[in-house]
């Protein structure tokens, strides 16, 4: 699907307030534009942005209920109460549990962790788990990356003499569970400066506050920031403010001295000896951790992440890698099945603004991925459902700019449970409610989605010539890392580029183009890759000019002769 290119140059006012940056980067003008776009207008702000530091983290006690949470944890440890660390089965949940459990283990032995099974227990806390905790003599449960909607479950736990500390980052309802403390930067009325923490990030802030209250140095806790970085990348939370600091420091740890379990995963997925980026976490490390919860049990992921023996970690990593291979096969098959159904419906030409699809036999652990695939293919908010434990259970994904949480919320009376974020929601309902949910979901989407949200958009950060891609420009651009929502990898546009005469088709079906390009401003030949763009090759090979939008990447391919590569997102051949 062809995307619309959007370029919004700096306003006169933005140029005025960014004069200091414009002077500093006079020989590298796009850099100042990129900084101003991110709200950075002075060199002092730029220095903080380029060199994130743990000194810039916020006081954890600014988060509502933090004093209550720390006090209850201290009392539990002082009274030798049994503590359970509980979390979701995805990457964010398992990294959060690994961090809190392993950190507290340094000071306390009456502690264990629990990850629910996706298939038997489902998302969040269950009555069954509370009964298990009560039988084990647990008096305090620290629940991570879920729990914000567990009103009845936590009421039940109180009857059993079990207190809860909730560490969550999902959108809460008006009514909150009766926990002794709720740590959630999205709470109504919260003034915590960074509302976009991951679940693991909230767990880290809790442990930070615990350390401060007990006069414990933070070196041990900060050595676990590789887990937080993985959660931030995998959960795709905004890469701004505190998240960017945590991800920056955590990535350094991931590249220098990672957690033993993460080290084993790095080795297993072929990243050993390479610089690991946020992209590597999203596409290689994260999916392997996730595969454990999708295919078997999220507990295995935590066992890996808290491993202290290298051989044990390596063995567990190999097992999880196999889960990921199995996941890929299922993902491919179910996506093909779903797409065949939608093609038979004529979905590509349908006036409907959303997709809801149900198959009772699909694997529950894969439907979130399938929902993402369908959203990308049809560019519509999508819900994929399967049957689990007598309920239609599913995942929803959204297009850029559209809040799918609100769309699902509009039909909450039909649902047994739901929760999530702007772009991703988990939900369950009675099977007989699917038709009405489908109707209501479509009704909400059709009434609220904007025209520009129905077509893929590519936002251009700067229009540049090849002559502007200097060594100084590239080295300064590296300082914009780590990238993520709110600080996306800059996308550039260059007009009227031409083939140097050596571009060629590559790939098993010759579906990609390996580009060697020039323009009129530089004598240098720039290497690039355009995936699934073979249809443009005749135009390119003819020597005619064309426009490209692209990101500037490090080429990590083993046969690469140059480290710099233009990753071409799209090509326009209709040039003036």
C-alpha positions in Angstrom: 0.0 0.0 0.0 1.4 3.4 -1.1 1.9 5.8 1.8 1.4 9.6 1.7 4.5 11.6 2.4 4.1 14.5 4.8 6.7 17.2 5.3 6.0 20.1 7.6 8.9 22.6 7.6 9.8 24.5 10.8 7.5 27.5 11.5 9.0 31.0 11.7 8.5 30.9 15.5 10.3 27.5 15.7 13.2 28.9 13.7 13.4 31.9 16.0 13.5 30.0 19.2 16.1 27.6 17.7 18.6 30.3 16.7 21.2 29.0 19.1 21.1 25.5 17.6 21.0 26.9 14.1 24.3 28.7 14.8 25.9 25.7 16.5 25.0 23.4 13.6 25.4 25.8 10.7 27.5 23.3 8.8 25.0 20.5 9.6 21.6 22.3 9.3 19.3 19.2 9.4 20.5 18.4 13.0 19.1 21.7 14.4 15.8 21.0 12.6 15.6 17.5 14.1 16.3 18.8 17.6 13.7 21.6 17.4 11.1 19.1 16.1 11.7 17.2 19.4 11.1 20.4 21.5 14.9 20.9 22.1 15.8 24.6 21.5 19.0 25.3 23.4 22.4 23.7 23.5 22.1 22.8 27.2 18.9 20.9 26.4 20.7 19.3 23.4 23.6 18.2 25.6 21.1 16.5 28.0 19.4 14.8 25.0 22.6 13.6 23.5 24.0 12.3 26.8 21.2 10.8 28.9 22.1 10.3 32.6 20.6 8.5 35.5 20.9 11.9 37.3 18.0 13.0 35.2 15.6 10.4 36.6 12.6 11.7 38.6 12.2 11.2 42.3 10.2 7.9 42.6 8.2 9.3 45.5 6.6 11.7 43.1 4.4 8.8 42.0 1.1 8.5 44.0 1.1 5.8 46.7 4.8 5.2 46.5 5.3 5.9 50.2 2.5 3.4 51.0 4.0 0.8 48.7 7.5 1.1 50.3 6.0 1.1 53.8 4.0 -2.1 53.2 7.0 -3.9 51.6 9.2 -2.9 54.5 6.7 -4.1 57.0 6.3 -7.4 55.2 10.1 -8.0 55.2 10.4 -6.9 58.8 7.6 -9.3 59.8 9.1 -12.2 57.7 5.9 -12.4 55.7 5.7 -14.6 52.6 5.9 -12.4 49.4 4.8 -13.3 45.9 6.0 -11.3 42.8 3.4 -11.8 40.1 3.4 -10.6 36.5 2.0 -10.9 33.0 3.4 -13.5 30.6 4.7 -11.1 28.0 8.1 -9.4 27.7 7.2 -6.5 29.9 5.7 -8.7 32.6 8.4 -11.3 32.7 11.2 -8.7 32.7 9.4 -6.8 35.5 9.1 -9.9 37.6 12.7 -10.9 37.0 13.9 -7.4 38.1 11.8 -7.1 41.3 12.3 -10.7 42.3 16.0 -10.9 41.7 16.6 -7.5 43.4 14.6 -8.3 46.5 16.3 -11.7 46.7 19.5 -9.8 47.7 17.9 -8.8 50.9 15.1 -11.3 51.6 14.5 -15.1 51.2 10.8 -15.5 51.9 9.9 -14.6 48.3 8.8 -16.4 45.2 7.4 -15.4 41.8 4.4 -16.5 39.7 3.6 -16.1 36.0 0.0 -17.2 35.0 -0.4 -19.5 32.0 -2.0 -17.8 29.0 -4.3 -20.8 28.4 -5.4 -22.0 31.9 -5.5 -18.7 33.8 -5.4 -16.0 31.1 -4.4 -12.4 31.6 -4.0 -10.8 35.0 -4.7 -12.2 38.5 -7.2 -15.0 39.0 -9.1 -16.4 42.0 -7.3 -19.7 41.4 -3.9 -18.0 41.8 -5.1 -16.2 45.0 -6.1 -19.6 46.4 -2.7 -21.0 45.6 -1.0 -18.0 47.2 -3.2 -18.4 50.4 -2.3 -22.1 50.6 1.4 -21.1 50.4 1.0 -18.6 53.3 1.5 -15.5 51.1 0.6 -12.2 52.8 1.7 -9.7 50.1 1.5 -9.9 46.3 3.5 -7.4 44.2 1.7 -7.5 40.9 3.5 -6.1 37.8 2.2 -5.1 34.4 -1.4 -6.0 35.2 -3.8 -5.8 38.1 -5.3 -2.3 37.6 -8.7 -3.8 36.8 -8.7 -6.7 39.2 -11.3 -5.3 41.5 -13.2 -8.5 42.5 -10.0 -10.6 42.7 -8.3 -8.2 45.1 -11.4 -7.9 47.2 -11.3 -11.7 47.4 -7.6 -11.6 48.3 -8.3 -9.3 51.2 -10.8 -11.8 52.5 -8.0 -14.3 52.5 -5.6 -11.9 54.4 -3.5 -11.1 51.3 -2.5 -7.5 50.5 -1.7 -6.3 47.0 0.8 -3.6 45.7 -0.1 -2.9 42.1 2.6 -1.8 39.7 0.9 -1.2 36.4 0.9 1.2 33.4 -2.3 0.3 31.7 -5.3 2.7 31.5 -7.3 2.4 34.7 -11.1 2.5 35.0 -13.0 5.0 37.2 -13.2 2.3 40.0 -9.8 1.1 41.3 -9.0 -2.2 43.1 -8.7 -2.0 46.9 -5.0 -2.5 47.0 -2.8 -1.1 49.7 -0.9 0.9 47.0 -1.4 1.4 43.3 1.7 2.5 41.4 0.5 3.7 38.0 1.7 6.9 36.3 -1.6 7.0 34.3 -3.8 7.3 37.4 -6.3 10.1 37.3 -4.8 13.1 39.0 -1.3 11.8 38.9 1.4 14.5 38.5 4.3 12.0 38.0 6.4 13.7 35.2 6.7 10.6 33.0 3.3 8.9 32.4 4.6 6.5 29.8 6.7 4.1 31.8 6.6 0.4 30.9 5.4 -2.1 33.5 9.0 -3.1 34.2 9.8 0.7 34.4 7.2 1.0 37.2 8.7 -2.0 39.0 12.2 -0.3 38.7 10.8 2.9 40.2 9.3 0.9 43.1 12.7 -0.8 43.8 14.4 2.6 43.5 12.1 4.0 46.2 12.7 0.9 48.3 16.5 1.5 48.0 16.2 5.1 49.0 14.0 4.4 52.0 16.5 1.9 53.3 19.7 3.8 52.5 20.8 1.2 49.9 23.1 2.2 47.1 21.6 1.9 43.6 24.6 0.1 41.9 23.0 -3.3 42.1 19.6 -2.0 40.9 21.1 0.0 38.1 23.0 -3.1 36.9 19.5 -4.6 36.0 18.6 -1.8 33.6 19.2 -4.1 30.7 15.9 -5.7 31.7 14.1 -2.3 31.7 15.6 -1.4 28.3 14.2 -4.7 26.8 10.8 -4.0 28.3 10.7 -0.4 26.9 11.7 -1.6 23.4 9.4 -4.6 23.3 6.3 -2.8 24.8 6.9 0.1 22.3 6.3 2.8 25.0 7.3 6.4 24.1 11.1 6.8 23.9 11.0 10.2 25.8 11.9 11.6 29.2 12.7 9.0 31.7 12.1 6.1 29.3 14.9 7.4 27.0 17.3 7.6 30.0 16.5 4.1 31.2 16.7 2.7 27.6 20.0 4.5 26.9 21.7 3.2 30.1 20.1 -0.2 29.8 21.3 -0.6 26.2 24.9 0.2 27.3 24.5 -2.6 29.9 23.1 -4.9 27.3 26.1 -4.3 25.1 28.8 -4.5 27.8 27.7 -6.9 30.6 24.2 -8.2 30.2 22.1 -10.3 32.5 23.2 -13.9 32.1 19.8 -14.9 30.6 19.9 -12.1 28.1 23.5 -12.9 27.3 22.3 -16.5 26.4 19.5 -15.1 24.2 22.0 -12.7 22.5 24.2 -15.6 21.6 21.3 -17.8 20.5 19.9 -15.3 18.0 23.3 -14.5 16.5 23.9 -11.0 18.0 27.1 -12.0 19.9 29.9 -9.5 19.1 27.6 -7.0 17.5 26.3 -3.7 18.8 22.7 -4.3 20.0 20.1 -1.7 19.1 16.5 -1.1 20.1 15.6 -2.6 16.7 17.5 -5.8 17.7 15.5 -6.0 20.9 12.1 -5.5 19.1 12.8 -8.0 16.3 15.1 -10.6 17.8 15.4 -10.6 21.6 11.8 -9.6 22.5 10.1 -12.2 20.3 12.1 -15.0 21.9 11.2 -13.9 25.4 7.6 -13.5 24.3 7.5 -16.9 22.6 7.8 -18.7 26.0 4.5 -17.2 27.2 2.8 -17.6 23.8 3.8 -21.3 23.2 4.4 -22.7 26.6 4.8 -20.8 29.9 6.0 -17.3 30.7 7.6 -18.8 33.8 10.3 -20.3 31.7 11.2 -16.8 30.5 11.6 -15.6 34.1 13.7 -18.7 34.9 16.0 -17.7 32.1 16.2 -14.0 33.2 17.0 -14.9 36.8 19.5 -17.7 35.9 22.8 -17.5 37.7 24.5 -20.5 35.9 25.7 -20.0 32.3 25.1 -23.6 31.2 21.5 -23.5 32.6 20.9 -20.2 30.9 22.2 -21.5 27.6 20.0 -24.6 27.8 16.9 -22.5 28.6 17.7 -20.0 25.8 17.9 -22.9 23.2 14.5 -24.2 24.4 12.9 -20.7 24.1 14.5 -20.2 20.7 12.7 -23.4 19.6 9.4 -21.9 20.9 10.1 -18.9 18.7 10.6 -21.1 15.6 7.3 -22.9 16.4 5.6 -19.5 16.9 6.8 -18.3 13.5 5.3 -21.3 11.8 2.0 -20.8 13.6 2.0 -17.1 12.9 2.5 -17.7 9.2 -0.2 -20.3 8.9 -2.8 -18.4 10.9 -2.1 -15.1 9.1 -2.5 -16.9 5.7 -5.8 -18.4 6.9 -7.1 -15.1 8.2 -6.1 -13.3 5.0 -7.8 -15.9 2.8 -11.1 -15.3 4.8 -10.7 -11.6 4.4 -9.9 -11.8 0.7 -13.0 -14.0 0.2 -15.0 -11.2 2.0 -13.5 -8.6 -0.4 -12.0 -6.8 2.5 -9.5 -4.8 0.4 -12.4 -3.0 -1.4 -14.8 -3.0 1.5 -16.2 0.3 2.8 -15.9 -0.9 6.3 -13.4 0.9 8.5 -12.4 -2.0 10.7 -11.8 -5.7 10.8 -13.1 -8.3 13.3 -12.4 -11.9 12.5 -13.0 -15.0 14.6 -11.9 -18.7 14.4 -12.3 -20.9 17.4 -9.4 -23.1 16.5 -6.7 -20.4 16.2 -3.8 -20.5 18.7 -4.4 -17.9 21.5 -0.7 -17.1 21.8 -0.4 -15.9 18.2 -3.6 -13.8 17.6 -1.9 -10.5 18.7 0.7 -11.0 16.1 -1.9 -11.8 13.5 -3.9 -8.7 14.4 -0.7 -6.7 13.8 -0.2 -8.3 10.4 -3.8 -7.7 9.3 -3.6 -4.0 10.5 -0.5 -3.5 8.4 -1.9 -5.3 5.3 -5.4 -3.6 5.3 -4.5 -0.5 7.3 -7.6 -0.8 9.5 -8.1 -1.2 13.2 -8.3 -5.0 13.6 -9.6 -7.5 16.2 -8.6 -11.2 16.0 -10.6 -13.6 18.2 -10.3 -17.3 19.1 -12.0 -19.5 21.6 -10.3 -20.1 25.0 -11.9 -21.6 28.1 -15.4 -21.0 26.7 -14.8 -17.3 25.8 -14.0 -15.6 22.6 -10.6 -14.1 23.5 -8.6 -11.8 21.3 -6.3 -8.9 20.6 -6.8 -5.6 18.8 -4.3 -3.5 17.0 -4.6 0.0 15.6 -3.4 2.3 12.8 -1.3 5.4 13.4 -3.2 8.0 15.4 -6.3 6.1 16.2 -7.1 5.1 19.8 -8.3 1.5 19.6 -8.7 1.3 23.4 -11.6 3.8 23.2 -13.1 1.8 20.3 -13.1 -1.4 22.4 -14.3 0.5 25.5 -17.4 1.7 23.5 -18.6 -1.9 23.7 -17.5 -2.7 27.2 -21.0 -3.9 28.2 -20.5 -6.8 25.8 -17.1 -7.8 27.3 -16.0 -10.0 30.1 -12.7 -8.3 30.4 -10.4 -6.0 28.5 -7.3 -3.8 29.0 -4.4 -2.2 27.1 -3.1 0.9 25.4 -3.9 3.3 22.6 -2.6 0.9 19.9 -3.0 -2.6 21.5 -5.9 -4.1 23.5 -6.6 -7.5 24.9 -10.3 -8.5 25.3 -12.7 -11.4 26.0 -16.4 -11.9 25.5 -19.1 -14.6 25.3 -19.2 -16.2 21.8 -22.7 -15.0 21.2 -21.7 -11.4 21.6 -19.3 -11.4 18.7 -21.8 -10.2 16.0 -23.0 -7.3 18.2 -19.4 -6.4 19.2 -18.4 -6.4 15.5 -21.3 -4.1 14.7 -20.5 -1.7 17.6 -16.8 -1.7 17.0 -17.3 -0.8 13.3 -19.8 1.9 14.3 -17.3 3.5 16.7 -14.4 3.3 14.2 -16.4 4.6 11.3 -17.7 7.6 13.4 -14.3 8.5 14.8 -11.5 7.6 12.5 -10.1 10.5 10.5 -9.5 10.4 6.7 -5.7 10.7 7.2 -5.8 7.8 9.6 -7.1 5.5 6.9 -4.0 5.8 4.7 -0.5 4.9 5.7 1.5 8.1 6.3 5.3 8.7 6.2 6.4 11.8 8.1 9.4 13.4 6.5 11.7 15.0 9.1 13.9 16.8 6.6 14.5 17.2 2.9 18.2 16.9 2.3 20.7 16.4 -0.5 23.3 13.7 -0.6 25.9 16.5 -0.2 24.5 17.1 3.3 25.2 13.6 4.5 28.7 14.3 5.8 30.7 12.4 8.5 29.8 15.1 11.0 26.1 14.8 10.2 26.2 11.0 10.5 28.1 11.0 13.8 25.8 13.6 15.4 22.8 11.6 14.1 24.0 8.6 16.1 23.5 10.6 19.3 19.7 10.7 18.7 19.6 7.0 19.7 17.8 5.2 21.2 14.9 5.5 18.9 11.2 4.8 19.5 7.8 6.4 19.6 8.2 10.2 20.3 11.8 10.0 19.1 11.5 8.0 15.9 14.4 7.3 13.6 14.6 10.4 11.4 13.1 9.9 7.9 14.7 12.0 5.1 13.7 12.8 1.6 16.1 13.4 -1.3 14.7 14.5 -4.6 15.9 13.5 -8.1 18.4 10.8 -7.3 19.7 8.6 -10.0 21.1 5.1 -10.4 24.9 5.1 -10.6 24.4 2.3 -13.1 25.1 -0.5 -10.7 21.8 -1.0 -8.9 20.5 -4.6 -9.1 17.7 -6.8 -8.1 18.3 -9.2 -5.1 16.4 -11.7 -3.0 15.2 -15.2 -3.7 12.5 -13.9 -6.0 14.5 -10.8 -7.0 11.9 -8.8 -5.1 14.3 -6.3 -3.5 16.6 -3.6 -5.1 20.2 -3.1 -3.9 20.7 0.5 -4.8 23.8 2.5 -5.7 22.7 6.1 -6.0 24.0 9.6 -6.8 22.5 13.1 -6.9 23.8 16.4 -8.4 25.2 17.7 -5.0 27.8 15.0 -4.2 30.3 12.9 -6.1 29.8 10.1 -3.6 27.9 6.9 -4.4 25.4 6.0 -1.6 24.4 2.4 -1.0 20.8 1.6 -0.2 18.3 -1.2 0.0 14.6 -1.0 -1.1 12.6 -4.1 0.1 9.8 -5.4 -2.1 10.3 -2.6 -4.6 11.2 -4.6 -7.8 8.3 -2.9 -9.7 10.4 0.3 -9.7 13.5 -1.2 -11.1 12.8 -0.6 -14.8 12.5 3.1 -14.1 15.6 3.2 -11.9 17.6 1.1 -14.4 16.7 3.5 -17.2 18.7 6.3 -15.5 15.6 8.5 -15.0 15.5 10.6 -11.7 13.3 9.6 -8.8 12.6 10.7 -5.2 13.3 8.5 -2.2 12.4 8.7 1.5 14.7 6.8 3.8 16.4 6.4 7.1 20.2 6.3 7.5 21.3 3.0 9.0 24.4 1.0 9.9 24.7 -1.9 7.5 25.3 -5.0 9.6 25.2 -7.5 6.8 28.3 -9.7 6.9 29.2 -9.0 3.3 28.7 -5.3 3.5 31.5 -3.2 2.1 30.3 0.0 3.7 28.8 0.6 7.1 26.4 3.3 5.9 23.2 2.3 4.1 20.1 4.2 3.1 17.1 2.1 4.1 14.6 3.2 1.5 11.0 3.2 2.7 9.4 4.3 -0.5 10.1 5.5 -4.0 8.3 8.1 -6.1 9.0 8.0 -9.8 6.7 10.9 -10.8 9.2 13.7 -10.2 9.2 17.3 -11.5 
